[in-house]
Structures are given as C-alpha cells and as structure tokens.
Amino acid sequence: MRVLPNRRAVIEWAGGHHAYPLQKVNDPSEVRLAQAGDDESGYRRVGWEHFFGPLERHHRVVAVADDGSFSYHVLPREEARRALPPEAFGEPWWRHLLHEVWLTRKAA
C-alpha cells in the first residue's frame, strides 16, 4: 500500500482505473470512488471538489494497493501512520533535499 500525497495523484490514479467520486446521500462526509458497474445505491456522483472537501476536513488520506488493482482505502491520517510503514508515505524530505543539492552542485 502507498498513500497518495496530493489531489493530483488521487485524480491520476482514479483516472487510470476509470473511477469517479461518489458522496453518500445522507452523510456528505462519507466519500468513495467507484468504477462503472459498481453498486451506487445510497451514493451520488459528485465532482472532485466535493470528494476532497470531506477528506481534508476530516484529515483522511487515500491509500492504494501497489499491485495495480483497483484496491484502495480512505482512512484517517493518524490511523494510516500507525498501520502503514513509513515508506508508504513516500521518500523522506531530506532525500529530496540531498538530490536537489547534488543536481545543483558545481562540477569539478
């Protein structure tokens, strides 16, 4: 499993699986993704803004399977940090920094 870091990554992943966002009719804070043919009873199709609003308000993240299947979980950020290994959240910030320093160093 890996956690998708931002809106763009979620939309690209969903687009790759031909998925679209749904919001529960009687509980707008509950959102999920669906593919064609999935059971949509009790949910309505919404735009991405209505999908990401509840995620950000309730501090939830989207974790997807690494095997390329349409397997994902929407879970609270703290629960994801407890349940998933640190590698699921991407590389550490200092690795990006060292990479940038290496690229901008003056060649000898």
Summary of the structure (lengths in Angstrom):
residues: 108
radius of gyration: 17.0
end to end distance: 41.5
largest distance: 64.6
contacts: 238
relative contact order: 0.18
helix: 40%
strand: 24%
